[in-house]
Amino acid sequence: MLRKVISVLSFVFLVSFLPTAANAGVPDWFRALAQQPAKTYADDANAVVLLDDHETTVKDSGEIVIHERIVYRILRPEGKSYARYPVYFDSETKANSFRGWSITAKGLEYEAKEKDAFERSLGGQQEFADTKEKVIALPGADVGTVVGFEYEQKRRPYLFQDYWDFQSVIPVEKSRYTLHMPSRWEYRADWLNHAEQKPAEQNGALVWEVSDVPRIEREYHEPDFRALVGRMIVTLFSDKTSHRNSESWNDLGIWYSRLTAGVRDPSPELQAKVRELAPASLPIFERIRALSLFAQRDVRYYAIEIGIGGFRPHPAGEIFSHRYGDCKDKATVLSSMLAQIGVKSYYMVIHDTRGIFTEKTPPNAHFNHVILVIQMPDASFSQKLPALFEHPKLGHLLIFDPTNDLVPLGQLPPYEQDSFGLLVTDSGGELIHLPVTTPDLNQIHRNAKLTLLPDGTLQGEIEEVRSGYLAMLGREYLQHQTQNDRKKMLEHFWGPNLGGFQIDTFNLENENDIDKDLVLRYKFTASHYAKSAGPLLLVRPRVVGEMAGAFDVTKPRHYAYEFDAPFLRSDSVEITLPEGYSVDELPEPAKAIFPFAEYTSKAEKDGNILKYSRQYRMQTTQVPVERIEQLRKLFAQIGTDEKNMAVLKKAN
């Protein structure tokens, strides 16, 4: 990772709670909040923030002290998790103090001090980091309980920025941000997802305050929560911050370029490996492909992030020798190897979730991922590459993520498409809009040859061909499973729609060749597929694959609807009818065309064969909220078509 991502996880931990005590060290400000009249919120709101009071003090040395008070009222049993609160620390960030209190609906009061907190490391199975957190878990966490926490942190930031997130998945009654600065310091405040507000001056400090902030609603396929929350980014600068500046994207690029200077210098062993993998006799694109595969598959992902190691890659020779590293290390070793064949490349820092950065995002270092931008020589590729970006000065730039070992050179993972990343060159930084693939490059096509028996049993073979990101998802889902487990997974997936569904044989082609389409072939039997109605058989022409997206029609939609990437999904089904039966009635063709997508289907008879074909083309990664009603209609029409039945009549 580019930076240390601190995530709050729900977990169960046994602690010894302090005994109940009247007026157990509860401060007056907290008791006053607990006693204020409760407001009414949505029935499914788990809790509410009564106060989030964030105070940042910048010292002339550049050290930053954060003082935070946050208070919740628990509204539902599911809100008990808010009685646990973490404060992180590492070699550059100290937790100076930490306390917590709770007052139950019955008036019982509790206090927890820093000695009552427990600590844990935030490193995972694929990461070693010096980041830890202290957690206070308060007792009495029942519905109606008010819990509060207060802490102080001392930071030595690598970049002089602070963040005020004043919106959450629960309502916020009041949030306040206070900034204290030395006289020679300046600031810039940038607002995201909220109207800009000017600060008030109070006792030499700048104070911003918002009230009654609505929660971020949970919806099917909404943009990421972090792309929706109201936030203010405070950039601080003085003559002491010139080497750690973030006033512009160019400044951030200069900072990262300086930070990574020298790490791509090769070792003799690395140079020898390049000569082995990418001899000069090969075409240049094949040489680049060979080195990219090495970075993807031979350098195991493992992150060691101590201090500045959360930002700075390890030296290329060290990464090559150890054969492991995180995203920025993989990009570094590949960049070093490419340089040995005369191909220049650049770092790109990015967030691995689309929408966190947009063209409107102010310069900030809230990235969590590093990929590589390869400057492709002229005539080095014979066909259009989906991940190619044409730069007005640097020419053909191929964007490549060596961390994802299921996406071939020339393509991008879906979560990076239509996103924004910071291109870091020797002269600075530039925010780039990453390419989006066309629907034709991300396909699932199913070809089914089936036979319907007189008792309603359906059997036959389906061939499913996946390309682009849909091939990536298929490999991700099936690649490391045994053959038997693959069959069980498909039976579990398709079974509810087919009834008595059983995989007879299963075959997976091009499982490890990511440059080719992924092909699944399986033979199956589904007993009682067709339904008897006297002399008639009712059979659904659409056999497998539900294309209509999830949509809650009971609530108004607040946000855009997200798709992984544009796609094209199509089915071609032939069902041989039982002897003595003929088609009596066919479903009407479906045709739903909107600016962002279209869906068509057709059922027809050809002798004793029932044929069904359909195609669903999605043109975009996101349908805006103003077109949500059109999307709802699209899903409804797809759903209706998928349920439609053909009627078979038995001959006299």
Phi, psi and omega in degrees: 000153177285320179229168180278118181267119181263114181244138179266114182255144174279130179206164180257129180218133181272125177228160176267110183281151176290149179292155177297137178209134178297135180051048187285067177069017182284124181287157183298321183297325180286318180297324179296320177295319181294332184270352181289150184301139180282139177268167179263133180230174180304148184301333182260013175283120185283330183198174176220143174275116177281323180205133169232105187246106185250124181235120180248127178241120179262125177268158184298335178286348184100351176291143182239132178246128180251128173241126187230136168235131178220134186228133179239149165248127180278125184255333181222161179305327179293348180274004182297336181298339180287355174278359174246134183220133180255148170232125185268159176205158176204198184293339181250354182230122182251139173266103186285322182206157183199125179216163177207156181216157172216145174231118184282170178298336179271002177091003177288138185241141179226153175227141173232134179253175184301328179292342179273352180282154172247157182244152172207153178280148178259007174288146181249194181296332181247026183206136170241120183219158179269007180281130178229174175219146169260138183232129171255128176246115186271144176280172176074024187279069177250172178301131182096346180288141174254126180239147181214153181222149178220132180211166175227133178240145173244124185239146168242088190287148173283329175229142187270082176219152176225155185235133174242103176264106186253012178231154187210183175280357173238158181297153179235118180283321179207135175225137185225141177233126181240133182237123173251127180228149170295161187296331183272001181263155176231171180214163168225132180250121178246134184253140177236134175059028178197147177296140180295141176234143178274147181280158170261151177261126180223112177054043177083359180251161175258132185230127172247145181212138174231152182226154176050055180275122181292157178285161169280119182287149175268123182222158177297127173055038174281161174302160180304142181310318184290343176274353186248335188292147171290134186208147170239129177255122181255119177257128184249140179207149176201184178294345179276351186249010186300328181274355178228052189270148177218034180288334181218165176297325177297319177300315180297321177296318178298316180300315182287327177297318178293321182296326185261008182301129175088346185287343182267006177297133186278160170257161178302323180295319178297317181297321179295322179295323178297317179297326179287314186280327189228066179296155184296344180289341181277152171301152187299323180293322179292327176294317178296319180297318181298318180288325179294321178296323177299313180296324181291315195249333183265343175259104183291142179284118170204129186256130169241108189233093179248122179058235181294348176297346173290342180245318188269131176291161171282161178299145184301319180297323179291318178298315181298318182295318184276338181062032171210160178171172179266195187300315182289332176289318178298317177297323181293312182294324178292318179299318178296319180292320179297323180299332181289342177253016175081018180253123181274148179215163185225149172290148166229120176266138192208165169257138184279013174236124180297141174100343178295323175241133176228180179295342181264355183291129177290157180304126176198163187255039182274029177283163176220014187206152176230133175233187185234143176245118186258124179277105187278129176297152176302144178062021179271352179219144188262347182224162180297128180258127184302331183265017183273134177240126180269111182265138184297335181248322187267351176082222186282113179245117179261118183270129188219138179249100181287351179284327181271109185272010178250001181245121185285162173304132182105346178238166178238145172300151184299327184287349176259342178293143178065018178257184179233137179224158181265110176282122184253114176248178181296335185261353179152204184232155180212130179281124186242138174273117184286148184295161175239135179286160175273159181305323184297340181272352180233088187239149160235118175240125178250130176241115186244127173244109192230160177229132177258128180268161183301332181276005178096357179288137177246132179214158180154201186230142176237132171251127182239120181249124182243139177227165177062218184293336178289331171291320177302314180296321178297316178296318180301324184281324191247343195302316188260017179263151173289164180299320180293319179293325177299317178298316180296322180295317178293321178297320178293324184286314184270337187310311183302334181268344187247332178072120181061031186280132180217130176280125178270314175220155182214138180218137181237123181250149179061035182303318185253355179266092187288348177278354180245161176296147174272129183240125175248133173231130178212141173259142185215165172229131177234102180288149177060033179292310178275148183253132179277140175219080185067234179280001185256155170238130177258123183229136179271117181297323175284116187266301182234160174088105174266122184261338180293132181281163178290137183205130178265106183276356183272349184230151174292147180269136182254333189231167177298162178254124186261141170241155180301314181188166173302150183207166173225118180241132183217150178232142171227112188238133172235122180243114175284127188279156177296151179299135179092357179249149175223162180284124179260327183207137180244149174296153176291147175299150178254142177209110180230113184236125179227167183300333186255348185195162172213150180222129177224151175209161180205135173243138180209163178249144179222090186067237179262024180242131172266121181250140179220133177222149177205160180213134180232115182245120175252126189266350193221169174267346185206132173259118184293160186297333180288348176249014183298324180296323175296319178296320178300318179295320178301310181298321180296319180291322176296314180300319178296315180298322182291337180267345185300147182244145166265145182254125177254137181244136179277135180293152179296000000 
